[in-house]
Amino acid sequence: MNLSRRLSYRRGKEDTVADRSAGDGRKAGTVTGAESTAEIGRRVLKLRTERGFTQRMLAEPAYTAAYVSTLEAGKVRPSEAALRHLAERLGVSYEELTTGRSPHDATRLRAALTDARRALATGAAEDAAGLFAEVRDEAERLGFAEERASALLGLGDCALETGDLTVARDHFEAVERLLSGEPLPRRVPAIRGRAVAHLLAGELRYSCYLLESAIDELNASGLHDPYALLLLYTAAIAPYMDMGAHARAVRAAELALALAPSVDDPGLIARMHRGVARTLIAEGRTAEADASLAKAQELYEQLRIHTDLAHCHWMRGYVHAQDGNLERAERELRTARDMLASKRAALFTVQVEVELADVLRRRGRTAEAEALLLPLLAHSPAAGAAPAPGGTDTTPAPGGTNTTPAPSGTDTTAAPSGTDTTAAPSGTNTTHAPSGTNTTHAPSGTNTTHAPGGTDTAAYEAGLTADRGAVHAGGAHRLLGLIADERGDAEAAEEHYCAALSLLERTGAAGDLADLCRLLGDLLRREGRLEAAMDAYRTGLGHRAAPGTTTLGPAPAEPPM
């Protein structure tokens, strides 16, 4: 046997011995298990055949044809050195030979994710969902966990925008399972998405629980990731505001502003400005709120994120309504409504319509307001029997399971892509006079009788049901109660107020409940039913006492700034 043959024979024998001894935990290569060995063998055989190589041509000068034959049959586990030799001879990368995945596959999938994100930002969520689903399936087939997780996140955001909240939660939970072994900052976007879905479903406390638990874990473990923390604090503003925990919302906004310089993500910075604007609106600082929204709007225009840009118009409409500039408010709200309807964002479109209905009512156009509101409640179960004003809130404490979930579509402030829970202009300021803008919006019901000039959303067929739209239905009932009260129909007004209370008590939206109890108490007092009026007032005071403290535990730990 000549020297080269002896060296090749020896090299093949050494690889075989080394591979057979790898069962003791030492790394003899990257291939483990009979199944992986067989897959490698089939891959080598396929590539060799495609290139027209004989086994000897592939093996030499370092290995023997017999060794390649044994490898292709899956009877030997190759070492890293052998795999690198074969990869070089076959003209592929080491990774492609060992895993079947080409580095170009990851690049291709990431480009497809970018296209899907662009489609979600500028077009209909259903179209974007199709693109995300293709990436998810391909990434799963190729074994790219990171790209698969990104696609699942995109699918969750699409479902949030279309109002399919159960589907959204399923996608976000799938991301958390897929990344269960990763550091918490990697899982934060999915946790935030799930919190938004619960928020939109009316489960405010559980939304807060998810966000605060993640914040506590990040800070307690020393993982002070600025991006993850900014995402969580920005998302927490909306449920805090809806629950009446204004001080906690303001603190979250302050921490978000402090973290912002450390984050290089224009989209997230824009969302933060929207969240901050909501706290400023609640404090009556409308000029500052409008300035914050202008910053967000400029960023969204640069990024061409149409849904979030619509939310800016929505919030600016609310700001103008607070300032009493109802003409500008109506213009902004109609712009937002048309933009969202064009993207088929059903849930957010009808939320804007409730805001618009309030502005129309305040402008004396009550018939148009009613025409917007009544179809939203067409499929609503009578909203339940009117509860006693002192009804008990059945929503769970943070961390508990909500056994009486409010219908989906609770918060008007969540970004349609699910990225932002602080967007809705209708901030939860529940201390407004009855003519103020209602902060509890209509659900994603079907509105087929829009005010003049409106965009027809008849395609959105999901009406109000027992498990969807409680807070939004409550907002619509509140406005209808105000309209009935203003025209002297006390019986209809009482019916709508009580229906709103029945719906809202599930959610823990303390400020909204207090406002409704005041309206109901005023109505009952004018009717001479003083005992019932006092009961309503007492219930309202219970919801207003110590905002946030009756439903939330201690505030989460803060990061070192």
C-alpha positions as CSV (number, residue, x, y, z in Angstrom):
1,M,0.0,0.0,0.0
2,N,1.6,3.3,-1.0
3,L,2.0,6.2,1.5
4,S,-1.0,8.2,0.5
5,R,-3.3,5.2,0.7
6,R,-1.9,4.3,4.1
7,L,-2.5,7.8,5.4
8,S,-6.0,7.8,4.0
9,Y,-6.8,4.4,5.5
10,R,-5.4,5.5,8.9
11,R,-7.4,8.8,8.8
12,G,-10.6,6.9,8.1
13,K,-9.9,4.5,10.9
14,E,-9.2,7.3,13.3
15,D,-12.4,9.1,12.5
16,T,-14.3,5.8,13.0
17,V,-12.7,5.2,16.4
18,A,-13.2,8.8,17.5
19,D,-16.8,8.8,16.5
20,R,-17.5,5.5,18.2
21,S,-16.1,6.9,21.5
22,A,-18.1,10.0,21.4
23,G,-20.8,8.5,23.7
24,D,-18.9,9.6,26.8
25,G,-20.0,13.2,26.4
26,R,-16.9,14.5,24.6
27,K,-17.5,16.5,21.4
28,A,-16.4,14.3,18.5
29,G,-18.2,16.5,16.0
30,T,-21.5,18.3,15.5
31,V,-23.5,15.2,14.5
32,T,-25.2,13.2,17.2
33,G,-27.6,10.3,17.1
34,A,-28.3,7.6,14.5
35,E,-30.9,9.8,12.8
36,S,-28.6,12.7,12.4
37,T,-25.9,10.4,11.1
38,A,-28.2,8.9,8.5
39,E,-29.3,12.4,7.5
40,I,-25.7,13.5,7.0
41,G,-25.1,10.4,4.9
42,R,-28.1,11.0,2.7
43,R,-27.0,14.6,2.3
44,V,-23.5,13.7,1.3
45,L,-24.8,11.1,-1.2
46,K,-27.2,13.6,-2.8
47,L,-24.6,16.4,-3.1
48,R,-21.9,14.0,-4.5
49,T,-24.3,12.6,-7.1
50,E,-25.4,16.1,-8.1
51,R,-21.8,17.1,-8.8
52,G,-21.0,13.8,-10.6
53,F,-18.2,12.8,-8.1
54,T,-17.3,9.3,-7.4
55,Q,-16.7,8.3,-3.8
56,R,-13.0,8.2,-4.4
57,M,-13.0,11.7,-6.0
58,L,-14.8,13.0,-2.9
59,A,-12.6,11.2,-0.4
60,E,-9.1,11.8,-1.7
61,P,-6.6,12.7,-0.6
62,A,-7.5,12.5,3.1
63,Y,-10.0,9.7,3.1
64,T,-10.9,6.4,1.4
65,A,-13.8,5.6,-0.9
66,A,-14.8,2.9,1.6
67,Y,-15.0,5.5,4.3
68,V,-17.3,7.7,2.2
69,S,-19.4,4.7,1.3
70,T,-19.8,3.8,5.0
71,L,-20.7,7.4,5.8
72,E,-23.3,7.7,3.1
73,A,-24.9,4.5,4.4
74,G,-25.3,6.1,7.8
75,K,-23.0,3.6,9.5
76,V,-20.4,6.0,10.8
77,R,-20.6,9.3,12.6
78,P,-18.2,11.7,10.9
79,S,-15.9,13.9,12.8
80,E,-15.8,17.7,12.4
81,A,-12.6,17.4,10.4
82,A,-14.2,14.9,8.0
83,L,-17.2,17.1,7.6
84,R,-15.1,20.1,6.8
85,H,-13.1,18.2,4.3
86,L,-16.3,16.9,2.6
87,A,-17.9,20.3,2.6
88,E,-14.9,21.9,0.9
89,R,-14.9,19.2,-1.7
90,L,-18.6,19.5,-2.3
91,G,-18.5,23.3,-2.5
92,V,-20.9,24.0,0.4
93,S,-20.5,25.5,3.8
94,Y,-19.9,23.3,6.9
95,E,-23.2,24.5,8.3
96,E,-25.2,23.5,5.2
97,L,-23.6,20.1,5.2
98,T,-24.3,19.4,8.9
99,T,-27.7,21.0,9.2
100,G,-29.1,21.1,5.6
101,R,-29.5,24.8,6.0
102,S,-27.7,27.3,3.8
103,P,-26.6,30.6,5.2
104,H,-28.5,32.1,2.3
105,D,-31.8,30.6,3.7
106,A,-31.6,32.8,6.8
107,T,-30.9,35.8,4.7
108,R,-33.9,34.9,2.5
109,L,-36.2,34.4,5.4
110,R,-35.2,37.7,7.0
111,A,-35.9,39.5,3.8
112,A,-39.3,37.9,3.7
113,L,-40.0,39.0,7.2
114,T,-39.1,42.6,6.3
115,D,-41.6,42.3,3.4
116,A,-44.3,41.0,5.7
117,R,-43.7,43.8,8.2
118,R,-43.9,46.3,5.5
119,A,-47.2,44.8,4.3
120,L,-48.6,45.0,7.8
121,A,-47.5,48.6,8.2
122,T,-48.9,49.8,4.9
123,G,-51.7,47.3,3.9
124,A,-54.3,45.0,5.2
125,A,-53.4,42.7,8.1
126,E,-54.9,39.7,6.4
127,D,-52.5,40.0,3.5
128,A,-49.5,40.4,5.8
129,A,-50.6,37.4,7.8
130,G,-50.3,35.3,4.7
131,L,-46.7,36.4,4.2
132,F,-45.9,35.8,7.9
133,A,-47.4,32.3,7.7
134,E,-45.2,31.4,4.7
135,V,-42.1,32.5,6.6
136,R,-43.2,30.6,9.7
137,D,-43.7,27.3,7.8
138,E,-40.5,27.6,5.8
139,A,-38.5,28.5,9.0
140,E,-40.0,25.5,10.8
141,R,-39.1,23.2,7.9
142,L,-35.5,24.5,7.8
143,G,-35.1,24.6,11.6
144,F,-34.6,28.4,12.0
145,A,-36.0,29.0,15.4
146,E,-35.3,32.8,15.5
147,E,-37.0,33.5,12.2
148,R,-39.9,31.2,13.1
149,A,-40.4,33.2,16.3
150,S,-40.3,36.5,14.4
151,A,-43.0,35.2,12.0
152,L,-45.2,34.1,14.9
153,L,-44.8,37.5,16.5
154,G,-45.9,39.1,13.2
155,L,-48.9,36.7,13.0
156,G,-49.9,37.8,16.5
157,D,-49.7,41.5,15.6
158,C,-51.9,40.8,12.5
159,A,-54.5,39.1,14.7
160,L,-54.5,42.0,17.1
161,E,-55.2,44.4,14.2
162,T,-58.0,42.3,12.9
163,G,-59.5,41.8,16.4
164,D,-58.9,38.0,16.5
165,L,-57.7,38.2,20.1
166,T,-57.7,34.4,20.9
167,V,-55.7,33.8,17.8
168,A,-53.3,36.6,18.8
169,R,-52.8,35.1,22.2
170,D,-52.1,31.7,20.7
171,H,-49.4,33.1,18.5
172,F,-47.7,35.0,21.3
173,E,-47.8,32.0,23.6
174,A,-46.2,29.9,20.8
175,V,-43.3,32.4,20.7
176,E,-42.8,32.2,24.5
177,R,-42.7,28.4,24.3
178,L,-40.3,28.5,21.3
179,L,-38.0,30.8,23.2
180,S,-38.4,29.3,26.6
181,G,-34.7,28.6,27.0
182,E,-33.7,32.1,25.9
183,P,-33.0,35.1,28.2
184,L,-36.1,37.1,29.2
185,P,-35.4,40.1,27.0
186,R,-35.8,37.9,24.0
187,R,-39.3,36.9,25.2
188,V,-40.5,40.4,26.1
189,P,-42.0,41.2,22.8
190,A,-44.2,38.1,23.0
191,I,-45.2,38.9,26.6
192,R,-46.1,42.4,25.6
193,G,-48.2,41.1,22.8
194,R,-50.0,38.8,25.1
195,A,-50.6,41.6,27.5
196,V,-52.1,43.7,24.7
197,A,-54.4,40.9,23.7
198,H,-55.7,40.5,27.3
199,L,-56.1,44.3,27.6
200,L,-58.2,44.4,24.4
201,A,-60.2,41.5,25.8
202,G,-61.1,43.6,28.9
203,E,-58.8,41.7,31.3
204,L,-57.0,44.8,32.6
205,R,-55.6,43.4,35.8
206,Y,-54.2,40.4,34.1
207,S,-52.6,42.6,31.5
208,C,-50.9,44.6,34.3
209,Y,-49.9,41.4,36.0
210,L,-48.1,40.1,32.9
211,L,-46.3,43.4,32.3
212,E,-45.3,44.0,35.9
213,S,-44.1,40.5,36.4
214,A,-41.8,40.8,33.4
215,I,-40.5,44.2,34.7
216,D,-39.9,42.8,38.2
217,E,-38.0,39.7,36.8
218,L,-35.9,41.9,34.5
219,N,-34.9,44.3,37.3
220,A,-34.5,41.6,40.0
221,S,-32.2,39.5,37.8
222,G,-30.1,42.5,36.7
223,L,-31.2,42.1,33.1
224,H,-31.8,45.9,32.7
225,D,-32.3,45.7,28.9
226,P,-33.3,49.2,27.8
227,Y,-35.3,48.0,24.8
228,A,-37.2,45.4,26.8
229,L,-38.0,47.8,29.6
230,L,-39.1,50.6,27.3
231,L,-41.4,48.1,25.5
232,L,-42.9,47.0,28.9
233,Y,-43.3,50.5,30.5
234,T,-44.8,51.9,27.3
235,A,-47.3,49.0,27.1
236,A,-48.2,49.4,30.8
237,I,-49.5,53.0,30.5
238,A,-52.8,52.0,28.9
239,P,-54.0,49.4,31.4
240,Y,-52.9,51.7,34.3
241,M,-54.9,54.5,32.8
242,D,-58.0,52.3,32.2
243,M,-57.9,51.1,35.8
244,G,-57.6,54.6,37.2
245,A,-54.0,54.0,38.4
246,H,-53.0,57.4,37.1
247,A,-49.9,57.9,39.4
248,R,-48.5,54.5,38.3
249,A,-49.2,55.4,34.6
250,V,-47.3,58.7,35.0
251,R,-44.4,56.9,36.6
252,A,-44.2,54.4,33.8
253,A,-44.2,57.3,31.3
254,E,-41.3,59.0,33.2
255,L,-39.3,55.8,33.2
256,A,-40.0,55.3,29.5
257,L,-38.7,58.8,28.8
258,A,-35.6,58.2,30.8
259,L,-34.9,54.9,28.9
260,A,-35.6,56.3,25.4
261,P,-32.1,57.8,24.8
262,S,-30.6,54.2,25.2
263,V,-32.9,52.7,22.5
264,D,-32.3,53.0,18.8
265,D,-35.7,52.1,17.4
266,P,-37.8,54.9,15.9
267,G,-41.0,52.9,15.9
268,L,-40.8,52.2,19.6
269,I,-39.8,55.8,20.4
270,A,-42.9,56.9,18.5
271,R,-45.1,54.6,20.5
272,M,-43.5,55.9,23.7
273,H,-44.5,59.4,22.7
274,R,-48.1,58.3,22.2
275,G,-48.1,56.7,25.6
276,V,-46.7,59.8,27.2
277,A,-49.3,61.9,25.5
278,R,-52.0,59.9,27.1
279,T,-50.8,60.7,30.6
280,L,-50.4,64.4,29.6
281,I,-54.0,64.4,28.3
282,A,-55.3,63.0,31.6
283,E,-53.5,65.8,33.4
284,G,-55.0,68.5,31.2
285,R,-51.7,69.3,29.6
286,T,-53.1,69.2,26.1
287,A,-50.6,71.5,24.4
288,E,-47.7,69.2,25.6
289,A,-49.7,66.1,24.6
290,D,-50.2,67.5,21.1
291,A,-46.5,68.2,20.9
292,S,-45.7,64.7,21.9
293,L,-48.1,63.3,19.3
294,A,-46.5,65.5,16.7
295,K,-43.2,63.9,17.3
296,A,-44.8,60.4,17.0
297,Q,-46.6,61.4,13.9
298,E,-43.4,62.6,12.2
299,L,-41.7,59.3,13.0
300,Y,-44.6,57.3,11.7
301,E,-44.7,59.3,8.5
302,Q,-41.0,58.7,8.0
303,L,-41.4,55.0,8.7
304,R,-44.6,54.7,6.6
305,I,-46.4,52.9,9.4
306,H,-50.0,53.7,8.4
307,T,-51.9,52.1,11.3
308,D,-49.9,53.8,13.9
309,L,-50.1,57.0,12.0
310,A,-53.9,56.6,12.1
311,H,-53.7,56.3,15.8
312,C,-51.9,59.6,16.0
313,H,-54.8,61.2,14.1
314,W,-57.1,59.5,16.5
315,M,-55.4,60.8,19.6
316,R,-55.0,64.3,18.2
317,G,-58.8,64.2,17.6
318,Y,-59.2,63.5,21.2
319,V,-56.9,66.3,22.2
320,H,-58.9,68.8,20.1
321,A,-62.1,67.5,21.6
322,Q,-60.7,68.1,25.1
323,D,-59.8,71.6,24.1
324,G,-63.3,72.2,22.7
325,N,-62.3,72.4,19.1
326,L,-64.9,70.0,17.9
327,E,-64.6,70.8,14.2
328,R,-60.9,69.8,14.2
329,A,-61.6,66.9,16.4
330,E,-64.1,65.5,13.9
331,R,-61.8,66.0,11.0
332,E,-58.9,64.1,12.7
333,L,-61.2,61.3,13.8
334,R,-62.7,60.9,10.4
335,T,-59.2,60.7,8.9
336,A,-58.2,58.1,11.5
337,R,-61.4,56.1,10.8
338,D,-60.9,56.1,7.1
339,M,-57.2,55.1,7.3
340,L,-58.1,52.2,9.7
341,A,-61.0,51.1,7.6
342,S,-58.9,51.0,4.4
343,K,-56.5,48.6,6.2
344,R,-59.5,46.5,7.4
345,A,-58.5,47.1,11.0
346,A,-62.0,46.2,12.3
347,L,-61.4,46.5,16.0
348,F,-59.8,49.9,15.9
349,T,-62.1,51.3,13.2
350,V,-65.2,50.9,15.4
351,Q,-63.4,52.3,18.4
352,V,-62.8,55.5,16.5
353,E,-66.4,55.6,15.5
354,V,-67.5,55.7,19.2
355,E,-65.1,58.7,19.7
356,L,-66.6,60.3,16.6
357,A,-70.1,59.7,17.8
358,D,-69.3,61.5,21.0
359,V,-68.0,64.5,19.1
360,L,-71.1,64.5,16.8
361,R,-73.3,64.4,19.9
362,R,-71.4,67.4,21.4
363,R,-71.9,69.3,18.2
364,G,-75.7,68.7,18.4
365,R,-75.9,66.1,15.7
366,T,-77.4,63.4,17.9
367,A,-79.1,61.6,15.1
368,E,-75.8,60.9,13.4
369,A,-74.3,59.8,16.7
370,E,-77.1,57.3,17.3
371,A,-76.7,56.1,13.7
372,L,-73.1,55.3,14.4
373,L,-73.7,53.6,17.8
374,L,-76.8,51.5,17.5
375,P,-75.5,49.1,14.9
376,L,-72.5,48.3,17.1
377,L,-74.9,46.9,19.7
378,A,-77.2,45.2,17.2
379,H,-75.8,41.7,18.2
380,S,-75.3,42.5,21.8
381,P,-77.1,40.3,24.3
382,A,-79.1,42.8,26.3
383,A,-75.9,43.5,28.2
384,G,-77.4,41.6,31.1
385,A,-79.9,42.6,33.6
386,A,-79.1,46.0,35.0
387,P,-76.9,45.4,38.1
388,A,-77.4,47.0,41.4
389,P,-75.1,50.0,41.6
390,G,-73.2,48.3,44.3
391,G,-72.4,45.3,42.1
392,T,-69.2,43.4,42.9
393,D,-66.3,43.4,40.6
394,T,-65.4,39.9,39.7
395,T,-62.2,40.4,37.8
396,P,-59.2,38.7,39.4
397,A,-56.3,40.1,41.3
398,P,-53.1,40.2,39.3
399,G,-51.8,36.8,38.4
400,G,-55.1,35.1,38.8
401,T,-57.1,33.6,36.1
402,N,-59.9,35.7,34.9
403,T,-63.0,33.5,35.0
404,T,-65.2,36.2,33.7
405,P,-63.2,37.7,30.8
406,A,-64.6,40.8,29.3
407,P,-65.2,40.7,25.6
408,S,-62.3,41.4,23.5
409,G,-61.5,44.9,22.4
410,T,-61.1,46.7,25.7
411,D,-58.5,49.3,25.1
412,T,-58.7,51.8,22.5
413,T,-55.1,52.6,23.0
414,A,-53.4,49.5,21.6
415,A,-51.5,49.8,18.4
416,P,-53.3,47.8,15.8
417,S,-50.1,45.8,15.0
418,G,-50.3,44.9,18.7
419,T,-47.1,46.8,19.3
420,D,-48.5,49.6,21.4
421,T,-51.1,49.5,24.1
422,T,-51.0,53.2,24.6
423,A,-52.2,54.6,21.4
424,A,-55.8,55.3,21.7
425,P,-56.6,58.8,21.9
426,S,-59.6,58.3,24.1
427,G,-57.4,58.2,27.1
428,T,-59.2,57.0,30.2
429,N,-59.9,60.3,31.8
430,T,-63.0,59.4,33.6
431,T,-63.5,62.6,35.4
432,H,-64.9,64.5,32.4
433,A,-68.3,66.0,32.5
434,P,-70.9,63.9,30.7
435,S,-70.1,65.8,27.5
436,G,-66.5,64.8,27.7
437,T,-65.1,62.1,25.4
438,N,-65.9,58.7,26.5
439,T,-62.8,56.5,27.0
440,T,-64.6,53.2,26.6
441,H,-65.0,52.5,23.0
442,A,-67.2,50.5,20.9
443,P,-66.2,47.0,20.1
444,S,-65.4,45.6,16.7
445,G,-69.1,45.2,15.8
446,T,-70.5,45.7,12.4
447,N,-71.3,49.3,11.6
448,T,-73.4,49.6,8.6
449,T,-75.0,53.0,9.1
450,H,-72.1,55.5,9.3
451,A,-72.4,59.2,9.6
452,P,-72.3,60.9,6.3
453,G,-68.9,60.7,4.6
454,G,-68.0,57.7,6.7
455,T,-66.3,54.6,5.4
456,D,-68.5,51.6,5.2
457,T,-67.3,48.8,7.5
458,A,-70.0,46.4,6.8
459,A,-67.4,43.7,6.1
460,Y,-66.6,43.6,9.8
461,E,-69.3,41.2,10.9
462,A,-68.2,40.5,14.5
463,G,-70.9,42.0,16.6
464,L,-71.0,42.5,20.4
465,T,-71.3,39.2,22.2
466,A,-70.9,38.0,25.7
467,D,-67.2,37.3,25.3
468,R,-66.2,40.2,23.1
469,G,-66.4,44.0,23.4
470,A,-67.6,44.6,27.0
471,V,-65.8,47.8,27.6
472,H,-66.5,49.1,24.1
473,A,-70.1,48.2,24.4
474,G,-70.2,49.9,27.7
475,G,-68.9,53.1,26.1
476,A,-71.5,52.9,23.4
477,H,-74.2,52.4,26.0
478,R,-72.9,55.3,28.0
479,L,-73.2,57.7,25.0
480,L,-76.6,56.4,24.1
481,G,-77.6,57.0,27.7
482,L,-76.4,60.6,27.5
483,I,-78.4,61.1,24.3
484,A,-81.6,59.6,25.8
485,D,-81.1,61.7,29.0
486,E,-80.6,64.9,27.0
487,R,-83.9,64.3,25.1
488,G,-85.7,63.6,28.4
489,D,-86.1,59.8,28.0
490,A,-85.2,58.8,31.5
491,E,-86.2,55.2,31.2
492,A,-84.0,54.6,28.1
493,A,-81.1,56.5,29.7
494,E,-81.3,54.4,32.9
495,E,-81.4,51.2,30.8
496,H,-78.3,52.2,28.8
497,Y,-76.4,53.3,32.0
498,C,-77.1,50.1,33.8
499,A,-76.2,48.1,30.7
500,A,-72.9,49.9,30.6
501,L,-72.3,49.2,34.3
502,S,-73.0,45.5,33.8
503,L,-70.5,45.3,31.0
504,L,-67.8,47.4,32.6
505,E,-67.8,45.8,36.0
506,R,-66.1,42.8,34.4
507,T,-63.1,44.8,33.4
508,G,-62.1,46.7,36.5
509,A,-62.1,50.0,34.6
510,A,-62.5,52.0,37.8
511,G,-62.7,55.5,36.4
512,D,-65.3,54.5,33.7
513,L,-67.4,52.8,36.4
514,A,-67.2,55.8,38.7
515,D,-68.3,58.1,35.9
516,L,-71.2,55.9,35.0
517,C,-72.3,55.7,38.7
518,R,-72.3,59.5,38.8
519,L,-74.4,59.7,35.7
520,L,-76.8,57.1,36.9
521,G,-77.0,58.8,40.4
522,D,-77.7,62.2,38.9
523,L,-80.5,60.6,36.8
524,L,-82.1,58.8,39.7
525,R,-81.8,61.9,41.9
526,R,-83.7,64.0,39.3
527,E,-86.4,61.3,39.2
528,G,-86.8,61.6,43.0
529,R,-85.4,58.1,43.7
530,L,-83.0,59.4,46.3
531,E,-82.1,56.1,48.0
532,A,-81.2,54.5,44.7
533,A,-79.2,57.6,43.8
534,M,-77.2,57.4,47.0
535,D,-76.5,53.8,46.4
536,A,-75.2,54.6,42.9
537,Y,-73.0,57.4,44.3
538,R,-71.6,55.2,47.0
539,T,-70.7,52.6,44.4
540,G,-69.0,55.2,42.3
541,L,-67.0,56.5,45.3
542,G,-65.8,52.9,45.9
543,H,-64.5,52.7,42.4
544,R,-62.8,56.1,42.7
545,A,-61.1,55.5,46.1
546,A,-57.3,55.2,46.0
547,P,-57.0,54.6,42.2
548,G,-55.3,51.4,41.4
549,T,-54.6,50.3,45.0
550,T,-57.7,48.1,45.3
551,T,-56.8,46.0,42.3
552,L,-53.0,46.1,41.9
553,G,-50.2,44.9,44.2
554,P,-47.1,46.9,44.9
555,A,-45.5,48.8,42.0
556,P,-42.8,46.8,40.2
557,A,-39.2,47.4,41.0
558,E,-37.5,50.2,39.0
559,P,-34.3,49.8,37.0
560,P,-31.2,51.8,38.0
561,M,-31.3,54.9,36.0
